[in-house]
Amino acid sequence: LGIVGFYLLCLYGETLTIETGDLLVLLCSVMFAVHILVVDYFVPKCDGVKMSCIQFLTAGLLGIICMFIFEEPVLKDILSNWIPIIYAGVLSCGMGYTFQIIGQKHAEPTQASLILCLESVFAAIAGAILLSERLSLIQYAGCIIIFAASIISNLPEKKA
């Protein structure tokens, strides 16, 4: 897979540079993989909804602490944007991770990680359709590879 990506980079003349954003994406990918493995380890041992609530509250507290360390919060600005804050916090973190934990209870970690990667595929496609963003050939290839991998990983095994 890495060789194919490198080949596409060379073929279409895009430079192979690693920027800060690329490193952050890589770090997030690693942490997301760790999250999937932690969920896979603990989900059979406890109530998934309770686990999601604890995760939601922990993430919220850490976010508030980081907000005061790295930013200068203005209460008026926070209150004027309460709808997007609640929407992103409750729907994305609260409901999204609860569904992930409940769904992952019945899936292998590899399959779960590939299925969860589809989020980025749908985000890229929605950005292209709804926001008229233009994807490069490599980005389309990445979407196709992730989509195909999630389909292939969920095919039933052939009995020998």
C-alpha positions in Angstrom: 0.0 0.0 0.0 2.8 2.4 0.8 4.6 1.6 -2.4 1.4 2.3 -4.4 1.0 5.6 -2.7 4.6 6.6 -3.3 4.2 5.6 -6.9 1.2 7.8 -7.3 3.0 10.7 -5.7 5.9 10.3 -8.1 3.7 9.7 -11.1 1.6 12.8 -10.6 4.5 15.1 -9.6 3.3 16.0 -6.2 6.1 16.6 -3.8 6.6 14.3 -0.9 6.9 16.6 2.1 5.8 16.1 5.7 4.4 19.2 7.4 3.1 19.8 10.9 -0.5 19.0 9.9 0.7 15.6 8.5 2.4 14.8 11.8 -0.7 15.8 13.7 -2.9 13.5 11.5 -0.4 10.7 12.0 -0.5 11.2 15.8 -4.3 11.3 15.7 -4.3 8.0 13.7 -2.0 6.3 16.2 -4.1 7.5 19.2 -7.3 6.4 17.4 -5.8 3.0 17.0 -4.9 2.9 20.7 -8.5 4.0 21.5 -9.9 1.1 19.4 -7.6 -1.4 21.2 -8.6 0.0 24.6 -12.3 -0.2 23.8 -11.8 -3.7 22.5 -10.1 -4.7 25.8 -12.6 -3.1 28.2 -15.9 -3.5 26.4 -16.4 -7.2 27.3 -15.6 -6.4 31.0 -18.0 -3.5 31.6 -21.1 -1.7 30.4 -20.4 0.1 27.1 -22.7 3.0 27.8 -21.2 3.6 31.2 -17.8 3.4 29.7 -18.8 6.0 27.0 -20.1 8.4 29.7 -16.9 8.2 31.6 -14.9 8.8 28.4 -17.2 11.7 27.5 -16.8 13.4 30.9 -13.0 12.7 31.0 -12.5 14.2 27.5 -14.7 17.2 28.5 -12.6 17.9 31.7 -9.3 17.5 29.8 -10.7 19.9 27.1 -11.6 22.5 29.7 -8.2 22.3 31.3 -6.4 22.6 28.0 -8.7 25.6 27.1 -7.5 27.5 30.2 -3.9 26.6 29.6 -3.6 27.2 25.8 -6.3 29.8 25.1 -8.0 32.9 26.6 -11.6 31.9 26.8 -14.2 34.7 26.7 -17.5 33.7 28.4 -19.5 35.9 26.0 -18.1 34.1 23.0 -18.7 30.7 24.5 -22.3 31.5 25.4 -23.0 33.0 21.9 -21.8 29.7 20.3 -23.5 27.3 22.6 -25.4 25.5 19.8 -22.3 24.4 17.8 -20.5 23.5 21.0 -23.3 21.3 22.3 -23.8 19.9 18.8 -20.2 18.9 18.3 -19.7 17.8 21.9 -22.9 15.7 22.3 -23.4 14.4 18.8 -19.8 13.8 17.8 -18.2 12.7 21.1 -21.2 11.6 23.2 -23.3 9.8 20.7 -20.6 8.9 18.1 -18.3 7.2 20.7 -21.2 5.5 22.4 -22.3 3.9 19.1 -18.7 3.0 18.4 -18.4 1.2 21.8 -21.7 -0.6 21.4 -20.9 -1.6 17.8 -17.3 -2.6 18.5 -18.5 -5.1 21.1 -19.5 -7.4 18.3 -16.6 -6.7 15.9 -12.9 -7.6 15.7 -10.6 -4.6 16.2 -9.2 -4.7 12.7 -12.7 -4.7 11.2 -13.8 -2.0 13.6 -10.8 0.2 12.7 -11.5 -0.1 9.0 -15.2 0.6 9.3 -14.4 3.6 11.5 -12.0 4.9 8.8 -15.0 5.2 6.5 -15.8 8.4 8.5 -12.9 10.1 6.7 -13.9 8.8 3.4 -17.5 10.1 3.8 -16.2 13.4 5.1 -13.9 13.8 2.0 -16.7 12.8 -0.4 -19.2 15.1 1.4 -16.7 18.0 1.2 -16.4 17.4 -2.5 -20.2 17.3 -3.0 -21.5 19.8 -0.5 -18.6 22.3 -0.3 -17.3 21.9 -3.9 -13.9 21.0 -2.7 -11.6 19.4 -5.2 -9.9 16.2 -4.3 -6.6 15.2 -5.8 -6.1 11.8 -7.5 -4.2 10.6 -4.5 -7.1 11.6 -2.2 -9.6 9.7 -4.4 -7.3 6.7 -4.5 -7.1 6.8 -0.6 -10.9 6.9 -0.4 -11.2 3.9 -2.8 -8.5 1.9 -0.9 -10.1 2.5 2.5 -13.6 1.7 1.2 -12.4 -1.5 -0.5 -10.5 -2.6 2.6 -13.5 -2.2 4.8 -15.6 -4.2 2.3 -13.0 -6.9 2.0 -12.5 -7.2 5.7 -16.2 -7.9 6.3 -16.6 -10.6 3.6 -17.3 -14.0 5.1 -14.4 -16.3 5.4 -14.3 -19.2 2.9 -14.3 -22.6 4.5 -11.6 -24.9 3.3 
